[in-house]
Amino acid sequence: MAKRDFVDHCDFVDPVVYVMLSCTFRYGRQDMDVMGVAFRRDLFLVTRQVYPELQDKEKLTHTKIQQKLLRKLGNNAFPFFFEFPDNLPCSIALQPGPSDVGKKCAVEFEVKAFCGENQDEKIDKQSSVHLTIRKIQFSAEDSKLVPSAETTFEFLMSEKPLHVKLSLPKETFYHGEPLKADVEITNSSSRNIKDISLSVEQVTHVILYSSDKYVKSVAKEETSDSVPSGTSLKKEYTLHPLLAYNKDRRGLALDGRLKHEDTNLASSSMSMFRRAAFSRDLRRLHQVSLKAGQAIGVMELQLNHGSMTSDDWTPPETELCFPENQPLKLEI
């Protein structure tokens, strides 16, 4: 703070201390803002006056942490409370390349305390302090749902078709957890299918200022497995979609990063957020691709999942989940 003494004029204190919560979408370098072009957009702003107090702090309801801090810090502590709107996006950033300076595109949350005559005046950096926070999402596992998708492909000059089924043991996977995929192929056609491979692709839509789309493979399993004509294959494959295997890859969507802390691949956008009015920034999903043989045709399958639950539960680690209506590609 620029000073610690505030003059009390009986009817007001000069200046007043405010606290602000902001959600900002940045899509350009911060050092270019001084040129008169702001490469950022505020998605959400809310401000509270904390001093002088508008209400007696003894009459307010405090959380357990606030109660402990008030006992420790005494009368010079002034608690405040913010509530996130239901449909705000989560913290996310596109990973810059090795030669890039700073984050090029990100959704960031910040709590800022400042003093001034009113909350709308320009904030003086010398009279303000700020703290970056993250908003992340969790989804409870539902073991009853076993997602699967299948298709039948008919080749030219072949009387019988090729039948392929791809399934996952559950709909939600958490960061660091291996992804196991079951593949069932029944080859009744006259073609020989070989060189089966699977991959997990991260699809990111940047839709606030443009219609950019980034598709990045974050895990891949290539095999020499084959399915000759008239035979079938049933096998489980394991994929590891981890950021540790994708360092320095430009354009990957990551969970918001705090200072001196590592992060993960960005969680998939849940269906309730993709439909929301606030969700006009960065939408993410992860899709599983299955390739068998040469790329003669591409088929998209729909894999249905449930929405995020709101029941009380103890959250595990941050999740990497597969949202509803996720496409599965099959190349034959």
ABEGO torsion letter per residue (X at the ends): XABABBBBAGABBOBBBBBBBBBBBBABBAAAAAAGBBBBBBABBBBBBAOBBABBAAABBBBAAAAAAAAAAEAABBBBBBBBBAABBBBBBBBBBAABBEBABBBBBBBBBBBBABAABBBBAAABBBBBBBBBBBBBBBAABBBBBBBBBBBBGBABBBBBBBBBABABBBBGBBBBBBBBBBBABABBBBGBBBBBBBBBBBAAABABBBBBBABBBBBABBBBBGBBBBBBBBBBBBAAAABGBBGBBBBBBBBGBBBBBBBBBBAAAAABAABABBBBBBBBBBBBEBBABBBBBBBBBBBBBABBBBBBBBBBBBBBGBBBBBBX
